[in-house]
Structure formats: C-alpha cells, structure tokens
C-alpha cells in the first residue's frame, strides 16, 4: 500500500480536477514544434519568438478545459507562466529533448542548469520526466536509464513533489521502423511496453503518476466494441495492473479518433485521465504561421475535442484518489495527527 507524503498528496490534488481526474494538456514539446517552424523558414533553428509564441497561445486557449498544464523551462515557462491561471495545476519538464544514441540504445539526460529543486522552488506542482526505454537494449544503457530515473525519483522525494514519469519505447538499430522523432514507434511490441512499466513500477524509482503509451499501435486500437477489442483490453488491463499506482495516457502524436479509442480502453483498465498534446492541438498548428487561424482552430475545434475527452473522462475514468494502491481509505498521508510536525523535517 502506498502512503503519500503531504507535498506529494497536495501536488497530485493540484493536477486533478475536483473529482480526482486528470485532464492535462502538454505544452512542453520541443522538436515537434521547433522542427516544422524551422522548416517553414528554411532555417536550421526555429526562431525563439515563434516557438514561445505558439506555446503561449496554447496556454491561453486550452487552459480552460485543462485541470493542469505541462510546461517546459525553455519556452513555455518564460513566455507563458504569467498567462496560466493559478487555479490550474503546473507540471514542469526536467528531461532534455536531446538524447544520446549509443548504438546499444538511447540515453536520457536532464536539461542543463535545471533540476528538481529549481522546479520545486519556482512553485510547480509536479516534475515530469520522459525516459526512452527498451528492455532489450544494451545492458549498460538499460542500467543508465534506470539510474537516471531513480536519481530523479529520489530528488522528488527529497523535495516532496510528485514525480510524473513518462515511458516511450523506441527503435533499436535492427528494427525495421526507424525514427528519432517524438512519435509512436510503428510495429512496437506490447511486451516491450509492459515490461518497461513493470520495471519502473518498482518502489526504488519513486514514481507517483505514470504517463503511458498504448501497448498497441494507436491506429490499431479498435473501439471497445470493435473487432479484436477484447484482446486489446487485456493488454491495457495488464498495463494498469503492472503500473500499481495512478496512471494517465499520452497521445504520442495519435489522431483524434485513435486517441479517443485508446482512452476508452485505458479507462476500463483503471486509468485516471490523460496528459496529451498533439492529439489536441496538432491540427491547429498545421496553419502556422497564420496566427489568427491557429487561434481560431484552438478556440473551436481543439477546445471542443477536449470537452469531448473530458466528458469521457468524467464518465469512465477512475479518480486517482481511489486507486487500489492507496487502500480502502484512499490517498492520504500519515500520521494525520499532532505528531506530523515532528517527523516531517526529516523527510525533506
């Protein structure tokens, strides 16, 4: 049974809506936003003002439908923090979008001059980290990725802030489908996804909330009444069991209908919501550099799509506070009496 520290409990509550469900919008993407802007201008690097301006626009137009927003310290925080309502939860990214390919697999790293302590100090409600992971990558690479995650989990415990952990499988050198983009790996194996979740569900990693990809390629996930739905549901059920704590779904560039199908299976498996970006705003971004058209598409189509996801979430997602990992009493911290103040200083 999991008992949360008071800072982690409070942070988790800040990320969810009043019913305990996560409706979170990701604005921390870097290559998926920078690359198309740079290509439009024919430049090697996207102009800062365009990238930051689009992120600010996302915050302005989508926060009303969000319980929390995920911002990066490069663009979204500097340009958009003042726009984010204090009534919304704030998740801040720690991992660098630049990863190292070793030949035996990918190695993640933190953003330079950035840390869990700085994220806590700026007033964020949670730390988010993405780690690329393949259980069949090189032994040394897998060990480095596990050590990377464990170190961040320990820092989150020390600073008493929730650790939101995102996992993505990726292509190894021998795989048919090669990409360095932040998109779903085509032809991925469900076992790789499930084994990764099982690994990082260990208590040593300190994960408070998993942000997980579908164990099946997004375009192959049927509706819950579609052909093959029972087999797909079995995989989602197993992923929820292995996570062993609250979890949400990521979109990884999935289309709108595909992501909705994914959520229906995830919610039946016990997921407590979503933390998604491109499924929500990618169509609007395709109008760059027409800022008026992007704003209009975000305020209409993207917001309407979020409202439909939120209605589904309200109807079918499990409140995170009621996850079985917390026991019959639900999420809480102990001791809930006057002895609390005596021991808490030792925790942080």
KEFI-434414 format. One record per residue: residue in one letter; y, x, z of N, C-alpha, C, O, CB in turn. Coordinates in steps of 0.05 Angstrom, whole numbers, plus 5000, padded with zeros to 4 digits. Glycine has a CB too. Layout:
residues N
aYXZYXZYXZYXZYXZ;...
//
This chain:
residues 348
x497650175000500050005000502550175000502650375014500049815024;x504550104984506950254982509150145000509549905001507950254952;x510450325015512750245031515150405020515050645018512250305062;x517250265013519550385002521450485024521650355045521050194983;x522850705019525050785036527350595031527450465010525851085031;x529350585049531550385045533150435020534050245007533250395069;x533650695013535250744989533750654964535050544946535951034988;x531150704963529650614940529450314939529650194917526850744942;x529050184961529049894962531649774951531649594935528449794990;x533849884961536449784953536949834923537949664909538749914970;x536250074914536550134886534949954868535949864847535850424881;x532449904875530749734859531949454858531949314837527949724870;x532949354880534149094881536649084863537148874850534949014910;x538149304862540549314845539849294815541449194799542049564851;x537449394808536749394779535749124769535849064745534549594775;x534848954788533648694780535648474783537848504795531248644798;x535048244772536648004776536047884803534347984818536247804753;x537247654809536947524835534047434839533147404862538747294838;x532547394818529747314820527847544822525447494824529047134797;x528847794821527048024822525848104796523648234795524847964842;x527148034774526148104747528048294733530548264736525647854730;x526948484719528648694706529248614677527548554661527148964706;x531848604671532848544644534848764637537248724637534248244643;x533848994631535449234629535749324600533949324585534149454646;x538249414594538849504567539249804567540749914583541449354557;x537949934548538150224546540450304527540450214503535550344536;x542350464537544550564521544550864521546550994514547250444532;x542350984530542251274533541151424509541051664509540551344557;x540351284488539251414464541251614453543551554450538351204443;x540151844445541952044433541152094404542652014387541752304449;x538852214397538252254369538251994352539151994330535552384366;x537151764363537151524346539951414339540251254321535551304360;x541951494354544651414348546151644334547551594314546151334374;x545851884344547252114332546452164303548152214286546852364349;x543852154298542852234271543952054249544852154229539752224271;x543851784252544951614230547951654226548951644204544351324236;x549351694248552251734246552852004231554552014214553651734274;x551452214239551752474225551052444195552552554178550052684238;x548952304189548152274161550252124145550752184122545452124159;x551451924158553551764144555851944135556951914113554651544162;x556652134153558852314146558052564131559752714122560252394172;x555352604129554452844116554953094133555453304122555752884089;x554753064159555253274178552653354192550753204193557453194198;x552753594203550453684220550553554247548453514259550453984223;x552853484257553253374284555053124282557153134269554353584304;x554152914295555752664295558352704311558252834332554152434306;x560552594302563052614317562752474345561652264347565352484302;x563752614365563352514392564552224395563252054407564752694412;x566952184384568251924388566651694376566651474387570951924376;x565251744354563551524342561151464360560551224364562651604314;x559851664369557451624386558251484412557151284420555951884392;x560251604426561151484451562351214447561951034464563251674464;x563751174425564950914420562850694416563250464425566650924395;x560650764402558550564399557250494425556650264431556450654379;x556750694442555650644468557450464485556550284499555050914483;x560050524484561950354499561850064489562049874504564750464496;x561550034462561349764451558849624461558949384466561349784420;x556649764463554149644473554549554502553649334509551849854472;x555849714518556349634546558149384547557549194561557649864562;x560249384531562049154531560648894523561048684536564349204512;x558948904503557848664491555248564502554548334500557548704462;x553648744515550948674523550648664554548548564563549048864512;x552648744569552148754598551948474610550648444630554448904611;x553148274598552948004609550147904610549447754628554647814592;x548447994592545647904591543848094606541348044607544747864562;x544848314616543248524629543348504659545448444670544148794619;x541148564672541248604701542048884708543248934729538448544713;x541549074690542349354694542649484666541549384646540349504712;x544049714665544249864640543550154645544150264667547049834628;x542350274625541550554627543450724610543650684586538550594616;x544850904623546951064610546251364611544951454630549651014623;x547151514592546851804591549451934600551551824596545951904564;x549252184611551652314620553352454598555552534604550852524640;x552252464574553752594552555952404541558252484538551852674530;x555152164535556851974521557451714536559751634539555651914494;x555351584545555551314556557051314583558751134588552851194560;x556451504601557851514626560851584623562551444633556451714645;x561451804609564251874606565951654593568251604601564552124591;x564951524572566551334558566151044567567950874564565851344529;x563850984579563250704585563050624614562850384619560850634572;x562950814633562550734661564750544670564150354685562450984678;x567150594662569450424671569150134661570349944671572150534662;x567550104639567149834627564949684640564749434638566649864598;x563149824654560749694666561549544691562749664709558549894672;x560749294693561349134717559949244741557649324739560548834712;x561249254764559949354788557749164798556249224816561949394810;x557648924786555448744792552848804778550748694784556348454785;x552948994760550549084745549449334756550849504766551249114715;x546749354755545449604764546049824744546549784720542549554767;x545950074754546450304738544150504740543550604761549150444746;x542850554717540750764715541950994699543250934678538150644702;x541551234707542651464692540351654684538551714700544751614709;x540551754660538551934648538752214659540952324663538851934618;x536452334663536352614671535152794650535853034649534652634697;x533352704633531952884615533652934590535252764581529252764606;x533353184580534753264555533253134531530853114531534853564553;x534853054511533552944487532253164470530653104452535552784471;x533053404475531853634461529353734476529553804500533953864458;x527153724464524653814476523654054461524554114439522453584476;x521754194473520754444461517854394451516154304466520754674482;x517454464426514754444414513454724417514554924409514954364384;x511154724429509854984435507555054417506555274417508854974463;x506654854400504254894385501854774399499854694386503755184380;x502054744425500054614442500954344453499554214467499154794464;x503454274446504554024457507554054463508654274461503053934481;x508753844472511553834478512153884508510653794525512753574469;x514354024512515254084540518053964544519854014528515154384545;x518353804565520853674571522553844590521554034603520453404583;x525153784591526953924609529253744617529853554603527954194597;x530553814639532853664648535253734631535353954619533453714678;x537253564629539753624617541053854634540953844658541653374616;x542154044620543354274634545754174651547253994643544254484614;x546154304674548254234692548153944701550253814706550954294680;x545753834703545453554712543053544730541153694727545053364687;x543053364749540953354769540753084783542452914780541453574790;x538553044797538252804814540552784834541652564837535452814829;x541253004846543453004866546052904854547452754866543753274878;x546652994829549152914816549052614809551052474812549653074791;x546752524800546352234794546752064819548051854818543652184781;x545652154840545952004866548852014874549951804883544152134888;x550152244872552852274881554852104865556852014876553752564880;x554352064840556151904823555851604828557451444818555751964794;x553951524845553651244852551551094837551450844839556151114849;x549951224821547851084806545750964824545451044847546551274786;x544350764814542350624829539550734825537750674840542450334823;x539150884803536550994797536751224778538751244763534650774786;x534751394778534451624759532351554739530151454746533851884774;x532951594714530851554693530151814679531851974673531851344672;x527551854675526552084662524352004642522651844648525452294682;x524652104618522552074598520952334596522152554595523652004570;x518352314596516652554592514652484569513252284570515152624618;x514652664550512552644529509952744542509852934556513252824504;x507752594536505252674548502852594530502752364520504852554576;x501052784526498552734514496352864531496453104536498452854485;x494452704541492452814559490753034545489553194558490652594568;x490753024518489153224503490853454492489953604475487753084480;x493353484502494953714495493853964509491953944524497953664502;x495054184503494254434516494354424546496154294557495854664506;x492554554559492354544588494954624601495854504620490054724598;x496154844592498654944603500954744599502654714617499355214592;x501054624576503154424570502854184588504854094600503054344540;x500454084591500053854609500853924637502053754651497053764608;x500254164646500954244673503954264676505054184697499654514680;x505354364656508254384657509554104659511454064674509354534633;x508453914643509553644643509053504670510753354680508353474621;x506753564682506153444708508053574729509053434747503253484716;x508453834728510153964747513053874745514453834764509954274744;x513953844720516653734714517053464727519053424741517053714683;x515153294724515353024735515153024766516652884779513152844724;x513353184776513053194805515653304818516453204839510753374813;x516853504806519353614817521553404818523053404838520253854800;x521753244798523753034797523152814818524952714831524052914769;x520552744819519852544839520452634867521352474884516852484837;x520052894873520652994900523652994905524552934927519653284903;x525253054885528153044888529152754892530952704908529553164863;x527952564878528652284882527952194910529452034922527252104861;x525752284921525152224948527152344968527952224987522252314955;x527852594962529752734980532452594980533752585001530053024971;x533352504957535952374955535752064958537751924956537252444929;x533351974963532851684968533951504946535651324951534051604995;x533151554922533951404899531551334882529751514879536151554882;x531351104870528951034855528551214830530451304818529150744845;x526051264824525251424802524051244781521851134785523151644810;x525451204759524451044736523251244716524751414705526750874723;x520751224711519251424695518251294669516751104670517051544711;x518951424647518251324620516151524608516551764610520651304602;x514051414597512051574584511851504554511951264547509251524597;x511651714537511151674509509151874499509352114504513851704493;x507051774485505251954472506552054446508551934437502551814466;x505552264435506852394412504752534395502452564404509052594421;x505452604370503352734353502853024360504753184364504252714324;x500353104361499653384362499353484334499353334315496953424378;x499053744331499153874305497053764286497453744261498754174307;x494753684296492553584279492753294272491153194256489953634293;x494653144283494852864278495952804250497552964239496652734299;x495152584239496052504212498952424211500352484192494352274201;x499852284231502552184232504352374248504052394272502651894243;x506252504235507952704248510752594249511852494230507852964233;x512052614272514852544276515952674300514552714320515152234278;x518452754299519952854322521952644332523452694351521353124315;x521952414318523752204326522852064351520452074359524152004303;x524751924364524151764388523151494379524351284384526551744406;x520751494367519551244357516651244365515551444373519851214326;x515451014363512650984370510951154351511451154327511850684368;x508951284362507051444346505251254331503651104344505551634363;x505251254305503451084289500651194292500151434292504351084259;x498751004295495951084298495351194326493251324329495351294278;x497051144345496451244372493951114383493150894375498851184391;x492651254402490251164414490951034441492451144457488251394418;x489850794446490350664471489450834495490750824515488850394472;x487250974492486251144514488351354522488551414545483651284506;x489851464502491851664509494051544526495051664545493051784484;x494851294519496951154535495851094563497251144582497750894521;x493450994564492350914590491851154608492451144632489850754587;x490751364597490251604614492851724624492951834646488651804597;x494951714608497551814617498551664640499551774660499551814594;x498451394638499351224661497651284686498751314708499050934653;x495151314682493351364705494151624719494151644743490451374697;x494751834703495452094714497952074732497952164754495952294692;x500051954721502651954735502951734755505051704769504851934715;x500851564758500851364780500051494806500251364827498951144773;x499351754805498651894830501051904849503251934840497652164824;x500451894875502651884895504352134894506652124901501451864923;x503252364884504752614884507252604866509052764869503052834875;x507252414846509452414827511752234835513952264824508352314800;x511352074855513551924867514851714849517251654852515652104876;x513451614829514551414811514951144825513051054838512751374786;x517251024822517750764834517550544814516750324821520550764847;x518250594789518250394768517450534742518750714733520950244765;x515250444730514350544704515750394681516150154682511350524701;x516550554661517550444636515550524615515350754608520550554629;x513950334605511550394590511650284561512950084556509150274604;x510250424544509950334516507450164514505650174531509850574497;x507350014493504949854487502650034482502950244469505449674463;x500249964492497850134487496850104458495150244449495650054506;x498049904444497249844416499849874399501949794408495949564413;x499549964374501949974357503349714356502049504354501150064329;x505949724359507549474362506949274340506649034346510449544362;x506849364316506349174294503549054293503048864279506949314267;x501849164309499049064311498548884335496348784339497149294311;x500648834351500348664374500748374365502948304357502348744396;x498648214368498947934360500347764381500647864404496247814353;x501147524375501947344395499547284413497347344406503047084383;x500147164437497947134456495746944446493546944457499047024482;x496346784426494346604415493346704387491846564374495446324413;x494146944379493447044353490747174352489447214373495547244344;x489847244328487247374325487247644339489147814335486647404295;x485247694355485047944369486647964394486748174407485748174352;x487847744402489647744426488147814451489247944469491047474429;x485647714454484147764479483648064483483848164506481547604478;x482948204462482348484464484948644471484848824487481148594438;x487148564459489748694465490548634494491448814508491848594445;x490048394503490848324530489248484550490248564571490348024535;x486748544544485048704562486348984566486249094588482248734550;x487449094544488749354546491249344563491749524579489349464518;x492849144559495249104576494549064605495849174623496948874566;x492448904610491548864637490749124651491349174674489148664638;x489349294636488449554647490849734652490949874672486449684628;x492849724634495249884638496649804664497549974679497049864614;x496949544668498149444693496649524717497749594738498449154692;x493949514716492349594738492649894745492949964768489349534733;x492650054724492950344728495750424739495950614754492350484702;x497750274730500450344739500650324770501850494783502550154726;x499550114781499350084810502050044824502150094848498050324821;x504049964810506749924821508349764800507249724778508250194828;x510749674806512249524786512549684760512849934760514949444797;x512649544737512949664711514449484692514349234695510249744700;x515749604673517149454652516349574625515149784623520249474656;x516949424604516349514577518749634563521049544567515249284561;x518249844548520249954530519749854502517649754496520250274531;x521749884484521449774457520749994437519349934417523949634448;x521650244441520950474423521450404394519950494376517950544426;x523650264388524350204361522749974348523049934324523950444345;x521249824364519749594353521649384343523949354353517849474375;x520849224324522349004314522548784335521048784355521148894289;x524248594330524748384350522348214355521648164379527048204341;x520948124334518647944339516348104351514948004368517747824312;x516048354342513848524353514348574383512448564399513748794338;x516848624391517348674419516948424436515948444458520248784423;x517648204425517147954439514147914444513347834465518347704424;x512547964423509647944427508648134448506948064465508248004400;x509748374448508948574469509548464497507948484515510448844464;x511948354500512648244526510848024536510248004559515548154526;x510047854518508247634526505647734538504647634558507647444503;x504547944526502148064537502748214563501248194582500848264517;x504948364563505648514587506148334611505248404633508148684582;x507448114607508047934630505447814640505147774664509947714621;x503647754623501047644632499447854647497747794664499347544608;x500148114643498748334657500248414682499448604695498448574638;x502548284688503948344713506448494711507648574731502148484731;x507448544687510048684684512248524695512148274696510548754654;x514348664704516648534717519148524700521348474710517248664743;x518948574674521248564657521248774635519048864627523748584673;x523648844626523849034604526149224609528049164623524148894578;x526049454596528249644593528249734564526649914557527949894613;x529849604548529649634519532449684506534449614518528449384506;x532349814483534849864469534849774440536149574434535450164471;x533449924423533749884395532749604385533749504366532250094380;x530749494399529849224391532149034394532248824380527449134409;x533949094412536248914417538648974399539748784387537148944446;x539349234395541849294382541649444355543749494343543549444400;x539249504346538949674322540049534297541349654280536049744317;x539549274294540549134270543649134269544749174248539548834270;x544949104292547849114292548849404285550849434272548849034320;x547349604295548149884289547949944259549350124250546350074305;x546349804245546049854216548549804201548849894178543749684205;x550549674213553049614200555149834204557349814194554249354211;x554350054218556250274221557150374194555550404176554850504238;x559750434191561950454210563750214212566150234219563650694205;x562749974204564349734206564349634235562549484242563349514186;x566349724250566349664279566549364285565349264304568549804293;x568049224269568348934273565748794268565048604282570448824255;x564348874247561748744241559648814262558048644269560748834213;x559749064272557849134293558348974318556548864330558049444300;x560848944325561548784349560648494345559448374364564548804354;x561148384322560348114317557448074319556447874330561348024290;x555848264308552948234309551848264337549948134345551648444291;x553148434353552248474381552948224397551248134413553648724393;x555248114393556047884408554547624401554347444417559047834405;x553447614377551947374368548947424368547547334386552947294340;x547947564347545147594344543747744367541747664377544547734318;x544947974374543648144395543747994422541747994436545048414398;x545947874429546147724454544247484454543047434475549047634459;x544047354432542147124431539347214434537747084447542546974404;x538647444422535947554425535347624454533247564464535547804407;x537347744467537047804496536647554512534947544531539347954506;x538047344506537747094521534946984517533846864536539846884512;x533847014493531046914489529047084505527146984516530346924459;x529547354505527747524522528047454551526047454566528447814517;x530447404560530947334588529647074596528647054618533947324594;x529646884578528346624584525346674586524046554604528946424562;x524146834569521346904571520747054597518747004610520447074547;x522547234604522247394628522247214653520647234671524347604630;x524247034654524446844676521946674679520946614701526846664673;x520746594656518546414656515846554663514146434675518246274630;x515546804655512946924656512747194671510447264679511946964629;x514947334676514747594689514347564719515347374731517147764683;x512947764730512547764759514947894773515648114765509847914766;x516147774793518247904808517148164820514948174831519247724831;x518748374817517748644825517148654855515348794863519848854818;x518548504871518148504900515448394908514548444930520348344913;x514248244890511648124896509248274884507048174884511547834886;x509748514875507648674864505548724885506248784908508648944852;x502948704878500848744899500949014913499949034935498148714886;x502249214901502349474914503849464940503449644957503749674895;x505549264944507149244969505749074990506749045012509849124963;x503448964984502048805004503148515005504948444991502248935031;x501948365023502548075025505448025033506547815025500747945045;x506748205047509448165057511548225035513948155038510048335081;x510748345013512548414992514048674998513648795019514548194988;x515848754979517249004982519049005007520448815012518949054957;x518849225022520449255046520449545054519049715042519249075069;x521949615075521749885086521249855116521849655129524250055081;x520050065127519350065156520350325168520450525154516250035160;x521050335193520850105211523349925209525650025207520550205240;x522949675210525249485208526149405237526149165244524349235192;x526749605253527749545280529749775287530449935270525349525300;x530549785312532649975320531750265319533450445320533449905349;x529250315315528350595313528950715285528550955281525350615318;x529850545267530350635239532250875238531651075225531450415223;x534450865253536451065250535551345260536551545251538950985267;x533551345277532651595289531051765269531352015269530951545313;x529551635252527851785234528951825206528051995191525251655231;x530951655199531851655171533051925163532652005140533851435167;x534552055180535852305172533852515163534552685147537452415195;x531452505173529452705166528352655138527252835125527152695186;x528752405128527752345101529552455079528552525058527552035098;x532152475085533952555064535352815071537052915056536052345059;
//
